[in-house]
Amino acid sequence: MSLSARLDRLRREAGAVPAGQGRPAGDVADRLARLRRNGVRRAGDGGADDRRLAERLGGERIAPGLVRLEARLPLPHPGLADLPRCLSGLPEAHRLEAPDWVMLDTETTGLAGGTGTVVFLLGLARVEAGRLRLCQYLLSRLAGEGALLEQGLAWLGEAAGLVSYNGKTFDLPLLRTRARLAGQSPEAWERPHLDLLHGVRRCHGDHWPDCRLATAERRLLGVQRRHDLPGSEAPAAWLAWLRRGDPMPLRRVLEHNRQDLVSLAGLLPVLAGVQRGELRSDAAPGRIARAWLRHGDSERARRLLEAGVERLDAKERRLLLRLQRRASNADRPPQALVSPRVRERESPNLALPF
C-alpha cells in the first residue's frame, strides 16, 4: 500500500475524512473557518483590518498597524488662550517660556507598567488658532508600535513641554521604555513636564477624599462623566478588537482618552488661578505658599498666606510673620495679621526655612 493510501485510511479511521474522499475535512482552511465562527479573527489581513477600523472610527490608516484620528474643539476654559499667564501661576513653571505645550495621555494594556505593557493609544492635544487640536494614535496591531512612537514624536515637534496627569510616574517612563524596546531613542521624549496631579494634591489634597482626574474635573471644572469607560477596562476593549475584530469598545476608549485631554487643558488655567491667589474654600494656602518658596518667590508666598490667613495653622502663621518681617526690610511694615502672642514668641533673628 502506498504512503498516500495509508494516510487516507488513517484519516478515515480517525473520522477526519468521509469515506471515498481524499481531501482532509480538517485542513487549514476549515480550521480557520471554524475559528472565525467561534469569534477569533484570521491573521494576515492587517491592511484590510486597518482600513476597516479607521473607517468605523472616523480616522485614517497612516502606517501598517496604526490609525490616526484628529479633531478640533473649542477651548474648555477661556484662560487657556493665554498660555504664558497660565504658566506664570504654576510654581514649577512660572519661569518657563510657553510657545507651545502639549497635553498627553495614554491608554495601555496594563496599569502596572513594565516591559510587558504596551501603549496602544497615544492622545495629544495643543492650543492652536484659538482651538484645542487633538490627535490620537491607535494601534490596530502590535506591528504598528514603532510607527506610533515615531508619529507621536513628530506631532510633538518642538513643543516646549508636556502636560499630563500622573505622567511623570506612569506615561512618560512607559513611553521611554517602549521606545528603547523599539530601538528608538528614549531621550527624545525628555522635555519640561507639568504633572497636574502634583498641583491638585498641593492645592486640595488635604480636603478631598482623593485626587483622581475624575474628582478634579468634577470639583474644579464641573464635569460629570456619564457612561464613561473606566480606564481599567481599556485593555479588554483593545483585546476585543485583536481577538474578534470588534471595534465598538474601542470607540468608548477613544472618547475616554479625548475627555482626559480636554480635562487636562481645562485644569491648567484653573490650577494656575488657585496658585496665583484666587483661593477656593477647599484650597490649602500654606502648602501653595511653600511651593512658591521652594521655587524662589517669597513675595508671592507672603501674599498667598495673607490672603488665606484664616485657614493657616500656627506653623504657617509663624512663616507668614517671618515673610512679613523680610518685607519690612524693604520699607513695608508688616500687616497685623498675626496674634501678639505669636509675635512675642518669634525671635527677630530667626532664619527663614529656605
BAPA-417663 format. One record per residue (C-alpha): x, y, z; residue number from 0. Coordinates in Angstrom, 1 decimal. Layout:
% BAPA-417663
+--------+--------+--------+--------+
!     px !     py !     pz ! padren !
+--------+--------+--------+--------+
!      X !      Y !      Z !    NUM !
...
+--------+--------+--------+--------+
***
This chain:
% BAPA-417663
+--------+--------+--------+--------+
!     px !     py !     pz ! padren !
+--------+--------+--------+--------+
!    0.0 !    0.0 !    0.0 !      0 !
!    1.3 !    3.4 !   -1.0 !      1 !
!    2.0 !    6.1 !    1.6 !      2 !
!   -0.8 !    8.2 !    0.3 !      3 !
!   -3.3 !    5.4 !    0.6 !      4 !
!   -2.2 !    4.6 !    4.1 !      5 !
!   -2.6 !    8.3 !    5.2 !      6 !
!   -6.1 !    8.2 !    3.7 !      7 !
!   -7.0 !    5.1 !    5.6 !      8 !
!   -5.7 !    6.6 !    8.9 !      9 !
!   -7.7 !    9.8 !    8.4 !     10 !
!  -10.9 !    7.8 !    7.7 !     11 !
!  -10.3 !    5.7 !   10.8 !     12 !
!   -9.9 !    8.9 !   12.8 !     13 !
!  -13.1 !   10.3 !   11.3 !     14 !
!  -11.4 !   13.3 !    9.7 !     15 !
!  -12.2 !   12.4 !    6.1 !     16 !
!  -15.5 !   11.0 !    4.8 !     17 !
!  -15.1 !    7.6 !    3.1 !     18 !
!  -14.3 !    8.0 !   -0.6 !     19 !
!  -12.8 !   11.5 !   -0.3 !     20 !
!   -9.1 !   12.3 !   -0.4 !     21 !
!   -9.0 !   15.8 !    1.0 !     22 !
!   -9.0 !   16.1 !    4.8 !     23 !
!  -12.0 !   17.9 !    6.1 !     24 !
!   -9.9 !   19.3 !    9.0 !     25 !
!   -7.4 !   21.1 !    6.8 !     26 !
!   -6.2 !   24.7 !    7.5 !     27 !
!   -9.0 !   26.4 !    5.6 !     28 !
!  -11.6 !   24.5 !    7.5 !     29 !
!   -9.9 !   25.2 !   10.8 !     30 !
!   -9.8 !   29.0 !   10.1 !     31 !
!  -13.4 !   28.9 !    9.2 !     32 !
!  -14.3 !   27.3 !   12.5 !     33 !
!  -12.1 !   29.8 !   14.3 !     34 !
!  -13.9 !   32.7 !   12.7 !     35 !
!  -17.3 !   31.1 !   13.6 !     36 !
!  -16.0 !   30.9 !   17.2 !     37 !
!  -15.2 !   34.6 !   17.2 !     38 !
!  -11.4 !   34.5 !   16.7 !     39 !
!  -10.0 !   36.5 !   13.7 !     40 !
!   -7.9 !   35.2 !   10.9 !     41 !
!   -4.4 !   36.5 !   10.9 !     42 !
!   -2.7 !   38.1 !    7.9 !     43 !
!   -5.3 !   40.6 !    6.8 !     44 !
!   -3.8 !   43.5 !    8.6 !     45 !
!   -4.2 !   46.1 !    5.8 !     46 !
!   -7.9 !   45.4 !    5.4 !     47 !
!   -8.4 !   45.4 !    9.2 !     48 !
!   -6.6 !   48.8 !    9.5 !     49 !
!   -8.8 !   50.4 !    6.8 !     50 !
!  -12.0 !   48.9 !    8.2 !     51 !
!  -11.1 !   50.1 !   11.7 !     52 !
!  -10.2 !   53.6 !   10.5 !     53 !
!  -13.5 !   53.8 !    8.6 !     54 !
!  -15.6 !   52.7 !   11.5 !     55 !
!  -13.9 !   55.1 !   13.9 !     56 !
!  -13.6 !   58.1 !   11.6 !     57 !
!   -9.9 !   58.1 !   11.3 !     58 !
!   -7.2 !   57.2 !    8.7 !     59 !
!   -4.6 !   54.5 !    8.3 !     60 !
!   -1.3 !   56.2 !    8.2 !     61 !
!    1.0 !   53.2 !    8.6 !     62 !
!    0.7 !   49.4 !    8.9 !     63 !
!   -0.9 !   48.7 !   12.2 !     64 !
!   -1.6 !   52.4 !   13.0 !     65 !
!   -4.7 !   54.6 !   12.7 !     66 !
!   -4.8 !   58.3 !   13.4 !     67 !
!   -7.8 !   60.4 !   14.5 !     68 !
!   -7.9 !   64.2 !   14.7 !     69 !
!  -10.3 !   66.8 !   16.0 !     70 !
!  -10.5 !   70.5 !   16.7 !     71 !
!  -12.6 !   71.5 !   19.7 !     72 !
!  -13.5 !   74.8 !   21.5 !     73 !
!  -11.2 !   75.7 !   24.3 !     74 !
!  -12.5 !   74.1 !   27.5 !     75 !
!  -11.6 !   77.3 !   29.5 !     76 !
!  -11.1 !   80.8 !   28.2 !     77 !
!   -7.9 !   81.2 !   30.3 !     78 !
!   -6.2 !   78.6 !   28.1 !     79 !
!   -6.0 !   81.2 !   25.3 !     80 !
!   -3.3 !   83.0 !   27.4 !     81 !
!   -0.8 !   80.1 !   27.9 !     82 !
!    2.0 !   82.3 !   29.3 !     83 !
!   -0.3 !   83.6 !   32.0 !     84 !
!   -1.3 !   80.0 !   32.9 !     85 !
!    2.3 !   79.0 !   33.4 !     86 !
!    3.0 !   82.1 !   35.4 !     87 !
!    0.6 !   80.8 !   38.0 !     88 !
!    2.3 !   77.5 !   38.5 !     89 !
!    5.3 !   77.4 !   40.9 !     90 !
!    7.1 !   74.8 !   38.9 !     91 !
!    6.6 !   76.6 !   35.5 !     92 !
!    6.4 !   80.3 !   36.1 !     93 !
!    9.9 !   80.9 !   34.7 !     94 !
!    9.5 !   78.7 !   31.7 !     95 !
!    8.7 !   80.0 !   28.2 !     96 !
!    5.4 !   78.9 !   26.7 !     97 !
!    5.4 !   79.0 !   22.9 !     98 !
!    3.8 !   75.5 !   22.7 !     99 !
!    2.9 !   73.0 !   25.3 !    100 !
!    1.2 !   69.7 !   24.6 !    101 !
!   -1.3 !   67.7 !   26.7 !    102 !
!   -0.5 !   64.0 !   26.8 !    103 !
!   -2.5 !   60.9 !   27.9 !    104 !
!   -2.1 !   57.2 !   27.1 !    105 !
!   -4.2 !   54.1 !   27.2 !    106 !
!   -2.2 !   50.9 !   27.8 !    107 !
!   -2.6 !   47.1 !   28.1 !    108 !
!   -2.0 !   47.3 !   31.9 !    109 !
!   -1.7 !   49.7 !   34.8 !    110 !
!    1.4 !   48.3 !   36.4 !    111 !
!    3.9 !   49.4 !   33.7 !    112 !
!    7.0 !   47.3 !   32.9 !    113 !
!    8.3 !   45.9 !   29.6 !    114 !
!    5.2 !   43.8 !   29.1 !    115 !
!    2.8 !   46.8 !   29.0 !    116 !
!    2.1 !   48.4 !   25.6 !    117 !
!    0.8 !   51.8 !   24.8 !    118 !
!   -2.0 !   51.1 !   22.3 !    119 !
!   -3.4 !   54.6 !   22.3 !    120 !
!   -1.4 !   57.9 !   22.5 !    121 !
!   -3.5 !   61.0 !   22.8 !    122 !
!   -2.0 !   64.5 !   22.3 !    123 !
!   -3.5 !   68.0 !   22.3 !    124 !
!   -2.3 !   71.6 !   21.9 !    125 !
!   -3.8 !   75.1 !   21.6 !    126 !
!   -3.7 !   76.2 !   18.0 !    127 !
!   -5.5 !   79.2 !   16.4 !    128 !
!   -7.9 !   79.6 !   19.4 !    129 !
!   -9.0 !   76.0 !   19.3 !    130 !
!   -7.9 !   72.8 !   21.0 !    131 !
!   -6.4 !   70.5 !   18.4 !    132 !
!   -6.4 !   66.8 !   19.3 !    133 !
!   -4.6 !   63.9 !   17.7 !    134 !
!   -5.0 !   60.2 !   18.7 !    135 !
!   -2.7 !   57.4 !   17.5 !    136 !
!   -4.3 !   54.0 !   17.8 !    137 !
!   -2.6 !   50.6 !   17.4 !    138 !
!   -4.6 !   48.2 !   15.3 !    139 !
!   -1.8 !   45.6 !   15.6 !    140 !
!    1.4 !   45.3 !   17.7 !    141 !
!    3.4 !   45.7 !   14.5 !    142 !
!    2.5 !   49.4 !   14.5 !    143 !
!    4.1 !   50.3 !   17.8 !    144 !
!    7.3 !   51.8 !   16.2 !    145 !
!    5.2 !   53.9 !   13.9 !    146 !
!    3.1 !   55.1 !   16.8 !    147 !
!    6.2 !   56.3 !   18.7 !    148 !
!    7.7 !   58.0 !   15.7 !    149 !
!    4.4 !   59.7 !   14.7 !    150 !
!    3.8 !   60.9 !   18.2 !    151 !
!    7.3 !   62.5 !   18.4 !    152 !
!    6.8 !   64.1 !   15.0 !    153 !
!    3.5 !   65.6 !   16.2 !    154 !
!    5.1 !   66.9 !   19.4 !    155 !
!    7.8 !   68.6 !   17.2 !    156 !
!    9.5 !   71.5 !   19.0 !    157 !
!    6.9 !   71.7 !   21.8 !    158 !
!    8.3 !   73.4 !   24.9 !    159 !
!    7.0 !   70.8 !   27.3 !    160 !
!    4.3 !   68.3 !   28.2 !    161 !
!    1.3 !   68.5 !   30.5 !    162 !
!   -0.1 !   65.3 !   31.9 !    163 !
!   -1.9 !   63.8 !   34.9 !    164 !
!    0.3 !   61.3 !   36.7 !    165 !
!    2.5 !   61.2 !   33.6 !    166 !
!    5.8 !   61.6 !   35.4 !    167 !
!    5.2 !   58.4 !   37.2 !    168 !
!    3.4 !   56.3 !   34.5 !    169 !
!    3.0 !   57.7 !   31.0 !    170 !
!    6.5 !   59.1 !   30.2 !    171 !
!    8.5 !   56.3 !   31.8 !    172 !
!    6.4 !   53.8 !   29.8 !    173 !
!    6.9 !   55.7 !   26.6 !    174 !
!   10.6 !   55.8 !   27.1 !    175 !
!   10.7 !   52.0 !   27.8 !    176 !
!    8.7 !   51.3 !   24.7 !    177 !
!   11.0 !   53.5 !   22.6 !    178 !
!   14.0 !   51.7 !   24.0 !    179 !
!   12.5 !   48.3 !   23.1 !    180 !
!   11.6 !   49.5 !   19.6 !    181 !
!   15.2 !   50.5 !   19.0 !    182 !
!   14.5 !   54.3 !   19.2 !    183 !
!   15.9 !   57.0 !   21.4 !    184 !
!   14.1 !   57.3 !   24.8 !    185 !
!   15.7 !   60.7 !   25.3 !    186 !
!   13.6 !   62.1 !   22.5 !    187 !
!   10.7 !   62.1 !   25.0 !    188 !
!   12.6 !   64.2 !   27.5 !    189 !
!   11.4 !   67.8 !   27.9 !    190 !
!    9.9 !   70.0 !   30.6 !    191 !
!    6.9 !   68.3 !   32.1 !    192 !
!    4.0 !   69.6 !   34.2 !    193 !
!    2.2 !   66.8 !   36.0 !    194 !
!   -1.0 !   68.4 !   37.2 !    195 !
!   -1.6 !   65.6 !   39.7 !    196 !
!    1.1 !   67.3 !   41.9 !    197 !
!   -0.7 !   70.6 !   41.7 !    198 !
!   -4.0 !   69.1 !   42.6 !    199 !
!   -2.5 !   67.3 !   45.6 !    200 !
!   -0.8 !   70.5 !   46.7 !    201 !
!   -3.9 !   72.7 !   46.5 !    202 !
!   -6.6 !   70.2 !   47.5 !    203 !
!   -5.1 !   67.0 !   48.8 !    204 !
!   -5.9 !   67.9 !   52.5 !    205 !
!   -9.6 !   68.4 !   51.8 !    206 !
!  -10.6 !   65.9 !   49.1 !    207 !
!  -11.2 !   62.2 !   49.5 !    208 !
!   -8.9 !   61.5 !   46.6 !    209 !
!   -7.1 !   63.4 !   43.7 !    210 !
!   -8.1 !   61.3 !   40.8 !    211 !
!   -8.6 !   63.1 !   37.5 !    212 !
!  -12.3 !   62.4 !   37.6 !    213 !
!  -12.5 !   64.0 !   41.0 !    214 !
!  -10.5 !   67.1 !   39.9 !    215 !
!  -12.6 !   67.6 !   36.8 !    216 !
!  -15.8 !   67.3 !   38.7 !    217 !
!  -14.8 !   69.7 !   41.6 !    218 !
!  -12.9 !   72.2 !   39.6 !    219 !
!  -14.5 !   72.1 !   36.1 !    220 !
!  -18.0 !   70.9 !   36.9 !    221 !
!  -17.6 !   68.0 !   34.5 !    222 !
!  -19.6 !   64.9 !   35.4 !    223 !
!  -18.8 !   62.0 !   33.1 !    224 !
!  -21.7 !   59.8 !   32.1 !    225 !
!  -21.4 !   56.3 !   30.6 !    226 !
!  -17.6 !   56.7 !   30.7 !    227 !
!  -15.5 !   53.6 !   30.1 !    228 !
!  -13.2 !   53.2 !   33.2 !    229 !
!   -9.5 !   53.2 !   32.3 !    230 !
!   -9.2 !   49.8 !   33.8 !    231 !
!  -11.5 !   48.4 !   31.1 !    232 !
!   -9.5 !   49.9 !   28.2 !    233 !
!   -7.2 !   46.8 !   27.8 !    234 !
!  -10.1 !   44.5 !   27.4 !    235 !
!  -11.6 !   46.7 !   24.8 !    236 !
!   -8.4 !   46.6 !   22.7 !    237 !
!   -8.1 !   42.8 !   23.1 !    238 !
!  -11.7 !   42.6 !   21.9 !    239 !
!  -10.5 !   44.2 !   18.7 !    240 !
!   -7.4 !   42.0 !   18.4 !    241 !
!   -9.3 !   38.7 !   19.0 !    242 !
!  -12.7 !   39.3 !   17.5 !    243 !
!  -12.3 !   42.3 !   15.3 !    244 !
!  -15.0 !   44.2 !   17.3 !    245 !
!  -14.3 !   48.0 !   17.0 !    246 !
!  -17.2 !   49.2 !   19.1 !    247 !
!  -15.5 !   49.0 !   22.6 !    248 !
!  -12.6 !   51.0 !   21.1 !    249 !
!  -14.9 !   53.9 !   20.4 !    250 !
!  -15.5 !   54.3 !   24.1 !    251 !
!  -11.8 !   54.1 !   24.8 !    252 !
!  -11.2 !   56.9 !   22.3 !    253 !
!  -13.9 !   59.0 !   23.9 !    254 !
!  -12.4 !   58.4 !   27.4 !    255 !
!   -9.0 !   59.4 !   26.2 !    256 !
!  -10.4 !   62.5 !   24.5 !    257 !
!  -12.1 !   63.6 !   27.7 !    258 !
!   -8.9 !   63.1 !   29.6 !    259 !
!   -7.1 !   65.5 !   27.2 !    260 !
!   -9.9 !   68.1 !   27.3 !    261 !
!   -9.9 !   68.0 !   31.1 !    262 !
!   -6.1 !   68.4 !   31.2 !    263 !
!   -6.4 !   71.5 !   29.1 !    264 !
!   -9.2 !   72.9 !   31.3 !    265 !
!   -7.4 !   72.2 !   34.6 !    266 !
!   -4.3 !   74.1 !   33.6 !    267 !
!   -5.7 !   77.6 !   33.9 !    268 !
!   -7.9 !   76.7 !   36.9 !    269 !
!   -5.0 !   75.4 !   38.9 !    270 !
!   -2.9 !   78.4 !   37.8 !    271 !
!   -5.6 !   80.7 !   39.2 !    272 !
!   -5.7 !   79.0 !   42.5 !    273 !
!   -2.0 !   79.0 !   43.0 !    274 !
!   -1.8 !   82.6 !   41.8 !    275 !
!   -4.0 !   83.6 !   44.7 !    276 !
!   -7.6 !   83.0 !   43.6 !    277 !
!   -8.1 !   80.8 !   46.6 !    278 !
!  -11.1 !   78.4 !   46.8 !    279 !
!  -12.6 !   77.4 !   50.1 !    280 !
!  -11.1 !   73.9 !   49.8 !    281 !
!   -7.6 !   75.1 !   48.9 !    282 !
!   -4.5 !   75.0 !   51.2 !    283 !
!   -2.7 !   78.3 !   51.1 !    284 !
!    0.1 !   77.1 !   53.4 !    285 !
!    1.1 !   74.3 !   51.0 !    286 !
!    0.8 !   76.5 !   48.0 !    287 !
!    3.0 !   79.2 !   49.6 !    288 !
!    5.7 !   76.7 !   50.5 !    289 !
!    5.8 !   75.6 !   46.8 !    290 !
!    6.4 !   79.2 !   45.8 !    291 !
!    9.1 !   79.4 !   48.4 !    292 !
!   10.8 !   76.3 !   47.0 !    293 !
!   10.9 !   78.0 !   43.6 !    294 !
!   12.3 !   81.3 !   44.8 !    295 !
!    9.3 !   83.6 !   45.0 !    296 !
!    8.9 !   84.6 !   48.6 !    297 !
!    6.8 !   87.7 !   47.7 !    298 !
!    4.1 !   85.6 !   46.1 !    299 !
!    4.2 !   83.2 !   49.1 !    300 !
!    3.6 !   86.0 !   51.5 !    301 !
!    0.7 !   87.4 !   49.6 !    302 !
!   -0.9 !   83.9 !   49.5 !    303 !
!   -0.5 !   83.4 !   53.2 !    304 !
!   -2.0 !   86.9 !   53.8 !    305 !
!   -5.0 !   86.1 !   51.6 !    306 !
!   -5.7 !   82.8 !   53.4 !    307 !
!   -4.7 !   83.8 !   56.9 !    308 !
!   -7.9 !   82.5 !   58.4 !    309 !
!   -7.0 !   79.0 !   57.3 !    310 !
!   -3.4 !   78.9 !   58.5 !    311 !
!   -2.2 !   76.7 !   61.3 !    312 !
!    0.2 !   78.0 !   63.9 !    313 !
!    3.3 !   76.9 !   61.9 !    314 !
!    2.1 !   78.6 !   58.8 !    315 !
!    1.3 !   81.8 !   60.7 !    316 !
!    4.8 !   81.9 !   62.0 !    317 !
!    6.1 !   81.5 !   58.5 !    318 !
!    3.9 !   84.5 !   57.5 !    319 !
!    5.3 !   86.6 !   60.2 !    320 !
!    8.9 !   85.8 !   59.0 !    321 !
!    8.0 !   86.8 !   55.5 !    322 !
!    6.3 !   90.0 !   56.7 !    323 !
!    9.5 !   90.9 !   58.6 !    324 !
!   11.6 !   90.3 !   55.5 !    325 !
!    9.2 !   92.5 !   53.5 !    326 !
!    9.5 !   95.2 !   56.2 !    327 !
!   13.2 !   95.5 !   55.5 !    328 !
!   12.1 !   96.9 !   52.1 !    329 !
!   10.1 !   99.7 !   53.9 !    330 !
!    6.9 !   97.7 !   54.0 !    331 !
!    5.5 !   97.5 !   57.6 !    332 !
!    4.2 !   94.0 !   58.4 !    333 !
!    0.4 !   93.8 !   58.5 !    334 !
!   -1.2 !   93.0 !   61.8 !    335 !
!   -2.4 !   89.5 !   60.7 !    336 !
!   -0.6 !   87.5 !   63.4 !    337 !
!   -1.6 !   87.5 !   67.1 !    338 !
!    0.7 !   89.3 !   69.5 !    339 !
!    1.4 !   86.1 !   71.4 !    340 !
!    2.9 !   84.5 !   68.3 !    341 !
!    4.9 !   87.7 !   67.6 !    342 !
!    6.3 !   87.6 !   71.2 !    343 !
!    7.5 !   84.0 !   70.7 !    344 !
!    9.2 !   84.8 !   67.5 !    345 !
!   12.9 !   85.6 !   67.6 !    346 !
!   13.8 !   88.6 !   65.5 !    347 !
!   16.9 !   86.8 !   64.2 !    348 !
!   15.1 !   83.6 !   63.3 !    349 !
!   16.3 !   82.5 !   59.8 !    350 !
!   13.8 !   81.7 !   57.1 !    351 !
!   13.4 !   78.0 !   56.3 !    352 !
!   14.6 !   78.2 !   52.7 !    353 !
+--------+--------+--------+--------+
***
